[in-house]
Amino acid sequence: MNVCMTPCPIAFDLDGTLIDSAPDIHACVNTVLREFHVSPLTLDQVRSFIGGGVEVLWQKVTRATNTDPARMPDMVSAFMARYHTATALTRLFPNVKETLEILAGRGHPLGICTNKPLQPTKAILDHFGIRDLFGEIIGGDSLPEKKPDPAPLRAVLAGLGAHPANPQAIYVGDSEFDAHCAAAVPVPFMIFSRGYRQTPIAELPHAAEFDDFTALPALIESAKSVA
């Protein structure tokens, strides 16, 4: 694994890592389902569908509701019309902003690598006043590839100044998509245990696990010697 001998770039996933956005996504999904006369889903169901991007979300929604897949494009369009500005129910996980400011203050270039579309990604970062902390932001529609393909993470890290062939960097996320993306680059992966993952953490490749963002700066310092 790579070693961070200087303040290395740190990329973050968004949904389920920095933000608890499941309530807003759930609300948007159910609004659309009701418009199309389909029975709504529970918050736990929708939360379990998050991580692969909008298309994957709606593939899972249509299967769960036994909806004709031919209706999916119209449902996705109706969803996106709301999703672009859905911030009312979303919250930062505890201590996220303070931790990001600590890392930035130590000289770490910070970036976002998410499967969430770019426009709602920027909207939610602006909503919480943290967009300026990130030097590079790649959304799920920024490139042809999405996580777990390594291309989005490589693009973020390159934008933060990491060497393309040997990025001395760290990725922080919560899901299977994130773990396998980091392994494919490869860079050390630190997993936030309170996210939206379906696979047990022990079954995912990771360098460290944490459930409180106040622990992250020390884990990153440790990565300089053990990553």
DRENLOMAR-493584 format. One record per residue (C-alpha): residue number from 0; chain; y negated, z, x negated. Coordinates in pm, 1 decimal, m for minus. Layout:
num=NUM; cadena=A; north=Y; up=Z; east=X
...
This chain:
num=0; cadena=A; north=0.0; up=0.0; east=0.0
num=1; cadena=A; north=m356.9; up=m49.8; east=m106.0
num=2; cadena=A; north=m559.5; up=228.0; east=m268.3
num=3; cadena=A; north=m918.7; up=303.8; east=m169.6
num=4; cadena=A; north=m1082.9; up=413.2; east=m493.5
num=5; cadena=A; north=m1437.8; up=364.1; east=m361.9
num=6; cadena=A; north=m1581.7; up=391.6; east=m8.4
num=7; cadena=A; north=m1347.2; up=133.2; east=142.3
num=8; cadena=A; north=m1403.5; up=m62.2; east=463.3
num=9; cadena=A; north=m1266.4; up=104.3; east=776.1
num=10; cadena=A; north=m1189.8; up=m100.4; east=1085.4
num=11; cadena=A; north=m1136.8; up=55.6; east=1428.1
num=12; cadena=A; north=m968.9; up=m51.8; east=1745.8
num=13; cadena=A; north=m1178.9; up=23.6; east=2054.9
num=14; cadena=A; north=m993.6; up=91.3; east=2383.4
num=15; cadena=A; north=m772.8; up=396.4; east=2347.9
num=16; cadena=A; north=m910.8; up=468.5; east=2000.2
num=17; cadena=A; north=m1287.3; up=518.0; east=2010.9
num=18; cadena=A; north=m1324.5; up=503.6; east=2388.6
num=19; cadena=A; north=m1127.7; up=612.5; east=2694.1
num=20; cadena=A; north=m1194.6; up=302.1; east=2900.9
num=21; cadena=A; north=m886.4; up=311.7; east=3122.9
num=22; cadena=A; north=m1075.8; up=451.1; east=3427.1
num=23; cadena=A; north=m1323.7; up=160.3; east=3423.7
num=24; cadena=A; north=m1051.1; up=m98.1; east=3366.6
num=25; cadena=A; north=m846.0; up=58.9; east=3645.8
num=26; cadena=A; north=m1142.9; up=48.0; east=3883.5
num=27; cadena=A; north=m1213.7; up=m317.9; east=3803.4
num=28; cadena=A; north=m848.2; up=m414.3; east=3844.6
num=29; cadena=A; north=m818.0; up=m242.2; east=4181.8
num=30; cadena=A; north=m1142.8; up=m391.1; east=4310.7
num=31; cadena=A; north=m1002.2; up=m736.0; east=4238.0
num=32; cadena=A; north=m662.1; up=m656.6; east=4385.8
num=33; cadena=A; north=m824.0; up=m540.7; east=4709.3
num=34; cadena=A; north=m1033.5; up=m858.7; east=4724.9
num=35; cadena=A; north=m711.9; up=m1058.5; east=4699.2
num=36; cadena=A; north=m535.8; up=m836.1; east=4956.1
num=37; cadena=A; north=m295.6; up=m690.4; east=4699.4
num=38; cadena=A; north=m200.0; up=m322.0; east=4694.2
num=39; cadena=A; north=m382.9; up=m123.6; east=4421.1
num=40; cadena=A; north=m219.4; up=25.7; east=4114.0
num=41; cadena=A; north=m236.6; up=378.8; east=3975.3
num=42; cadena=A; north=m443.4; up=475.9; east=3673.6
num=43; cadena=A; north=m126.5; up=546.0; east=3473.8
num=44; cadena=A; north=8.8; up=200.0; east=3551.8
num=45; cadena=A; north=m308.7; up=24.1; east=3442.1
num=46; cadena=A; north=m343.1; up=241.5; east=3132.4
num=47; cadena=A; north=6.1; up=134.1; east=3026.4
num=48; cadena=A; north=m102.2; up=m232.1; east=3048.2
num=49; cadena=A; north=m400.7; up=m199.4; east=2809.7
num=50; cadena=A; north=m398.6; up=m322.3; east=2451.9
num=51; cadena=A; north=m302.4; up=m687.9; east=2446.9
num=52; cadena=A; north=m623.2; up=m830.6; east=2590.3
num=53; cadena=A; north=m726.2; up=m947.8; east=2935.6
num=54; cadena=A; north=m457.8; up=m1215.5; east=2976.5
num=55; cadena=A; north=m178.7; up=m972.4; east=2887.9
num=56; cadena=A; north=m330.9; up=m709.8; east=3117.5
num=57; cadena=A; north=m326.0; up=m947.4; east=3412.6
num=58; cadena=A; north=19.4; up=m1080.7; east=3335.6
num=59; cadena=A; north=141.0; up=m722.4; east=3366.6
num=60; cadena=A; north=m69.0; up=m659.7; east=3678.9
num=61; cadena=A; north=68.0; up=m966.5; east=3856.6
num=62; cadena=A; north=425.8; up=m869.9; east=3767.5
num=63; cadena=A; north=375.8; up=m510.2; east=3883.0
num=64; cadena=A; north=228.5; up=m621.9; east=4214.2
num=65; cadena=A; north=466.9; up=m916.6; east=4270.4
num=66; cadena=A; north=165.2; up=m1146.6; east=4287.8
num=67; cadena=A; north=204.6; up=m1523.1; east=4257.7
num=68; cadena=A; north=114.3; up=m1605.5; east=3893.9
num=69; cadena=A; north=m77.3; up=m1908.5; east=4020.9
num=70; cadena=A; north=m339.6; up=m1666.8; east=4153.8
num=71; cadena=A; north=m396.0; up=m1510.8; east=3812.7
num=72; cadena=A; north=m678.0; up=m1739.8; east=3687.0
num=73; cadena=A; north=m892.3; up=m1658.8; east=3990.9
num=74; cadena=A; north=m813.7; up=m1289.7; east=3961.1
num=75; cadena=A; north=m902.9; up=m1290.2; east=3591.0
num=76; cadena=A; north=m1234.5; up=m1461.7; east=3668.0
num=77; cadena=A; north=m1313.6; up=m1202.0; east=3934.0
num=78; cadena=A; north=m1217.3; up=m924.9; east=3692.7
num=79; cadena=A; north=m1433.2; up=m1056.5; east=3408.7
num=80; cadena=A; north=m1737.9; up=m1076.3; east=3636.4
num=81; cadena=A; north=m1714.5; up=m696.0; east=3665.5
num=82; cadena=A; north=m1564.2; up=m607.1; east=3328.9
num=83; cadena=A; north=m1861.9; up=m735.8; east=3127.8
num=84; cadena=A; north=m2073.0; up=m443.1; east=3242.5
num=85; cadena=A; north=m1810.7; up=m178.8; east=3330.7
num=86; cadena=A; north=m1933.9; up=135.7; east=3154.8
num=87; cadena=A; north=m1981.4; up=401.1; east=3425.6
num=88; cadena=A; north=m1639.7; up=567.0; east=3389.5
num=89; cadena=A; north=m1582.5; up=506.9; east=3016.6
num=90; cadena=A; north=m1623.0; up=792.5; east=2769.9
num=91; cadena=A; north=m1617.0; up=824.0; east=2393.6
num=92; cadena=A; north=m1327.7; up=1037.7; east=2279.4
num=93; cadena=A; north=m1450.1; up=1376.5; east=2150.5
num=94; cadena=A; north=m1620.7; up=1377.7; east=1809.7
num=95; cadena=A; north=m1612.2; up=998.4; east=1771.3
num=96; cadena=A; north=m1983.9; up=940.7; east=1720.2
num=97; cadena=A; north=m2022.7; up=1229.3; east=1477.6
num=98; cadena=A; north=m1722.4; up=1111.1; east=1275.0
num=99; cadena=A; north=m1846.7; up=752.8; east=1258.1
num=100; cadena=A; north=m2182.8; up=879.1; east=1132.5
num=101; cadena=A; north=m2009.2; up=1089.7; east=865.2
num=102; cadena=A; north=m1805.5; up=792.2; east=743.8
num=103; cadena=A; north=m2106.3; up=560.7; east=742.8
num=104; cadena=A; north=m2303.3; up=824.8; east=555.9
num=105; cadena=A; north=m2035.5; up=831.7; east=287.4
num=106; cadena=A; north=m2082.2; up=459.6; east=235.2
num=107; cadena=A; north=m1781.1; up=324.2; east=422.6
num=108; cadena=A; north=m1851.5; up=m16.4; east=581.5
num=109; cadena=A; north=m1732.0; up=10.7; east=943.2
num=110; cadena=A; north=m1600.3; up=m260.6; east=1172.9
num=111; cadena=A; north=m1439.8; up=m317.5; east=1511.6
num=112; cadena=A; north=m1118.4; up=m515.3; east=1561.4
num=113; cadena=A; north=m1023.0; up=m518.5; east=1929.4
num=114; cadena=A; north=m844.0; up=m738.6; east=2179.9
num=115; cadena=A; north=m1121.3; up=m655.9; east=2427.8
num=116; cadena=A; north=m1347.3; up=m961.8; east=2482.6
num=117; cadena=A; north=m1655.9; up=m963.6; east=2263.6
num=118; cadena=A; north=m1921.9; up=m938.4; east=2535.1
num=119; cadena=A; north=m1785.4; up=m620.5; east=2700.6
num=120; cadena=A; north=m1713.2; up=m481.9; east=2352.5
num=121; cadena=A; north=m2078.0; up=m514.8; east=2253.6
num=122; cadena=A; north=m2189.8; up=m385.0; east=2593.3
num=123; cadena=A; north=m1992.5; up=m62.6; east=2559.8
num=124; cadena=A; north=m2100.4; up=m8.9; east=2198.2
num=125; cadena=A; north=m2463.0; up=m52.1; east=2307.9
num=126; cadena=A; north=m2403.9; up=181.7; east=2602.3
num=127; cadena=A; north=m2305.8; up=460.7; east=2361.4
num=128; cadena=A; north=m2568.1; up=371.9; east=2101.4
num=129; cadena=A; north=m2317.4; up=308.8; east=1822.1
num=130; cadena=A; north=m2323.9; up=m68.7; east=1778.6
num=131; cadena=A; north=m2550.7; up=m50.7; east=1474.0
num=132; cadena=A; north=m2287.7; up=153.9; east=1289.3
num=133; cadena=A; north=m2059.6; up=m150.2; east=1271.0
num=134; cadena=A; north=m2119.4; up=m430.3; east=1024.1
num=135; cadena=A; north=m1855.7; up=m662.8; east=1171.6
num=136; cadena=A; north=m1719.5; up=m688.6; east=1527.2
num=137; cadena=A; north=m1429.0; up=m913.1; east=1625.1
num=138; cadena=A; north=m1322.3; up=m925.9; east=1989.8
num=139; cadena=A; north=m1019.7; up=m1069.1; east=2161.0
num=140; cadena=A; north=m1195.1; up=m1399.4; east=2223.3
num=141; cadena=A; north=m1361.4; up=m1429.7; east=1880.9
num=142; cadena=A; north=m1066.0; up=m1615.7; east=1726.3
num=143; cadena=A; north=m771.5; up=m1816.4; east=1859.7
num=144; cadena=A; north=m541.9; up=m1530.0; east=1753.7
num=145; cadena=A; north=m523.8; up=m1176.5; east=1892.9
num=146; cadena=A; north=m359.7; up=m863.7; east=1756.8
num=147; cadena=A; north=m82.6; up=m807.3; east=1653.0
num=148; cadena=A; north=m155.4; up=m1129.3; east=1462.9
num=149; cadena=A; north=m330.7; up=m1015.1; east=1142.4
num=150; cadena=A; north=m606.3; up=m1280.9; east=1161.1
num=151; cadena=A; north=m860.3; up=m1070.7; east=1358.0
num=152; cadena=A; north=m824.5; up=m770.0; east=1127.2
num=153; cadena=A; north=m845.4; up=m988.9; east=817.8
num=154; cadena=A; north=m1164.2; up=m1142.1; east=956.3
num=155; cadena=A; north=m1320.9; up=m801.4; east=1017.2
num=156; cadena=A; north=m1230.9; up=m675.5; east=671.7
num=157; cadena=A; north=m1358.4; up=m991.9; east=503.6
num=158; cadena=A; north=m1683.7; up=m952.0; east=695.7
num=159; cadena=A; north=m1710.2; up=m597.1; east=560.7
num=160; cadena=A; north=m1670.6; up=m719.2; east=203.1
num=161; cadena=A; north=m1297.9; up=m661.1; east=145.4
num=162; cadena=A; north=m1111.6; up=m900.4; east=m82.5
num=163; cadena=A; north=m933.5; up=m1157.2; east=141.4
num=164; cadena=A; north=m607.5; up=m1147.8; east=m53.3
num=165; cadena=A; north=m599.3; up=m775.4; east=m126.3
num=166; cadena=A; north=m820.3; up=m577.9; east=112.2
num=167; cadena=A; north=m875.7; up=m221.5; east=m4.9
num=168; cadena=A; north=m927.1; up=m95.7; east=349.1
num=169; cadena=A; north=m796.8; up=119.6; east=635.3
num=170; cadena=A; north=m734.5; up=39.9; east=1001.1
num=171; cadena=A; north=m760.8; up=305.8; east=1273.3
num=172; cadena=A; north=m604.8; up=244.3; east=1613.2
num=173; cadena=A; north=m375.6; up=378.2; east=1881.6
num=174; cadena=A; north=m120.3; up=117.0; east=1984.2
num=175; cadena=A; north=173.3; up=m101.3; east=1890.6
num=176; cadena=A; north=m65.1; up=m396.6; east=1862.1
num=177; cadena=A; north=m272.3; up=m208.7; east=1605.0
num=178; cadena=A; north=20.4; up=m74.3; east=1402.6
num=179; cadena=A; north=188.2; up=m411.8; east=1364.7
num=180; cadena=A; north=m142.1; up=m585.9; east=1293.6
num=181; cadena=A; north=m219.7; up=m343.8; east=1009.6
num=182; cadena=A; north=132.3; up=m381.0; east=868.1
num=183; cadena=A; north=95.1; up=m759.1; east=867.8
num=184; cadena=A; north=m229.3; up=m760.1; east=664.4
num=185; cadena=A; north=m116.6; up=m514.9; east=507.7
num=186; cadena=A; north=m347.1; up=m212.0; east=505.4
num=187; cadena=A; north=m279.4; up=158.2; east=571.4
num=188; cadena=A; north=m283.6; up=241.3; east=943.0
num=189; cadena=A; north=m405.8; up=571.0; east=1087.7
num=190; cadena=A; north=m297.1; up=628.3; east=1446.1
num=191; cadena=A; north=m491.8; up=820.6; east=1710.6
num=192; cadena=A; north=m224.2; up=996.8; east=1913.5
num=193; cadena=A; north=m425.2; up=1029.3; east=2236.1
num=194; cadena=A; north=m445.5; up=654.6; east=2299.5
num=195; cadena=A; north=m262.7; up=406.8; east=2522.2
num=196; cadena=A; north=52.2; up=340.2; east=2322.8
num=197; cadena=A; north=393.6; up=307.2; east=2492.6
num=198; cadena=A; north=612.5; up=335.5; east=2179.5
num=199; cadena=A; north=674.6; up=675.9; east=2017.3
num=200; cadena=A; north=456.4; up=721.3; east=1709.5
num=201; cadena=A; north=759.7; up=786.5; east=1490.8
num=202; cadena=A; north=877.0; up=430.5; east=1562.6
num=203; cadena=A; north=549.1; up=270.3; east=1450.5
num=204; cadena=A; north=441.9; up=206.3; east=1089.7
num=205; cadena=A; north=155.8; up=439.7; east=1002.2
num=206; cadena=A; north=11.3; up=628.9; east=707.8
num=207; cadena=A; north=m128.3; up=919.6; east=909.3
num=208; cadena=A; north=m152.2; up=1056.2; east=1263.6
num=209; cadena=A; north=m438.3; up=1253.1; east=1418.9
num=210; cadena=A; north=m542.5; up=1376.7; east=1762.4
num=211; cadena=A; north=m901.2; up=1485.4; east=1684.8
num=212; cadena=A; north=m1158.0; up=1266.2; east=1512.7
num=213; cadena=A; north=m1286.6; up=1559.7; east=1310.6
num=214; cadena=A; north=m965.5; up=1524.6; east=1103.9
num=215; cadena=A; north=m1024.9; up=1158.0; east=1017.5
num=216; cadena=A; north=m1270.0; up=1189.1; east=724.4
num=217; cadena=A; north=m1027.0; up=1413.6; east=533.2
num=218; cadena=A; north=m738.5; up=1176.5; east=604.5
num=219; cadena=A; north=m941.8; up=887.2; east=467.5
num=220; cadena=A; north=m1028.5; up=1086.0; east=156.5
num=221; cadena=A; north=m657.6; up=1155.6; east=109.6
num=222; cadena=A; north=m581.5; up=784.2; east=144.3
num=223; cadena=A; north=m768.8; up=722.9; east=m181.0
num=224; cadena=A; north=m485.6; up=884.3; east=m366.8
num=225; cadena=A; north=m180.3; up=826.9; east=m145.8
num=226; cadena=A; north=m246.7; up=494.5; east=34.3
